[in-house]
Amino acid sequence: MEVAAPAMSKASAPMSQTNAELKQEIEKTFASMRTLRDEIRTKVHLAGIETKAEWNTLQPEIVELERTATHFTEATRNAAVDLWTRLTKLSSSMN
């Protein structure tokens, strides 16, 4: 199953973006991350040690980012994009 990438990147959003738009983008990214996280969970039992170690690093970061993202800021978006990139890289390495 392919998870669609969220429609945002660190460099693509204009600085004048409203807080509501920023919040919506971050929430979409979180939804995509949750879907990708669930997909990875189903594959991880067959993975090698390095992949499992990376997953064990990323999984708590997802939880922490969602827990602390009460303010929808550029920093939150950048952290979400970075985590999304790392998750997609891990997912690709498992195919």
C-alpha positions in Angstrom: 0.0 0.0 0.0 1.4 3.4 -1.0 0.7 6.3 1.3 0.3 9.6 -0.4 2.9 12.2 0.6 1.5 15.2 2.4 1.2 18.3 0.2 3.9 20.3 2.0 7.6 20.8 2.3 9.9 23.0 4.3 10.5 25.3 1.4 7.2 25.2 -0.5 4.9 27.1 1.9 4.7 30.9 1.7 5.6 32.8 4.8 2.2 34.5 4.8 0.4 31.2 5.3 -2.3 31.5 7.9 -2.3 29.6 11.1 -5.4 27.7 10.1 -3.8 26.6 6.8 -0.6 25.6 8.6 -2.7 23.7 11.2 -4.6 21.9 8.4 -1.3 20.9 6.6 0.2 19.6 9.8 -2.9 17.6 10.6 -2.8 16.1 7.1 0.8 15.2 7.7 0.0 13.6 11.0 -2.8 11.5 9.3 -0.4 10.4 6.6 2.2 9.5 9.2 -0.2 7.4 11.2 -1.2 5.5 8.1 2.4 4.9 7.1 3.3 4.0 10.7 0.6 1.3 10.7 1.9 0.0 7.3 5.4 -0.2 8.7 4.2 -2.0 11.8 2.9 -4.8 9.7 6.2 -5.2 7.9 8.6 -4.7 10.8 8.3 -8.3 12.2 10.1 -9.5 9.0 12.7 -6.8 9.0 16.3 -7.0 9.8 18.0 -5.6 12.9 18.9 -2.2 11.4 15.4 -1.6 10.2 14.0 -2.6 13.6 16.4 -0.2 15.3 15.4 2.7 13.0 11.7 1.9 13.7 12.3 1.8 17.4 13.8 5.3 17.1 11.1 6.7 14.9 8.0 5.3 16.6 8.4 7.3 19.8 9.2 10.5 17.8 5.8 10.2 16.1 4.1 10.0 19.4 6.1 12.8 20.9 5.6 15.1 17.9 1.8 14.6 18.0 1.7 15.0 21.7 3.6 18.3 21.7 2.1 19.8 18.6 -0.4 22.0 20.4 0.9 25.0 18.6 0.9 24.8 14.8 4.1 26.7 13.9 6.8 26.5 11.2 8.9 24.6 13.6 6.2 22.0 14.0 5.8 21.8 10.3 9.5 21.4 9.8 9.7 18.6 12.4 6.7 16.8 10.8 8.2 17.0 7.3 11.5 15.7 8.6 9.8 12.8 10.3 7.7 12.1 7.3 10.9 11.9 5.1 12.5 9.5 7.5 9.4 7.3 7.7 9.1 7.1 3.9 12.8 6.3 3.6 12.3 3.4 6.2 9.1 2.2 4.4 10.9 2.2 1.0 13.8 0.2 2.5 11.3 -2.5 3.6 9.9 -3.2 0.1 
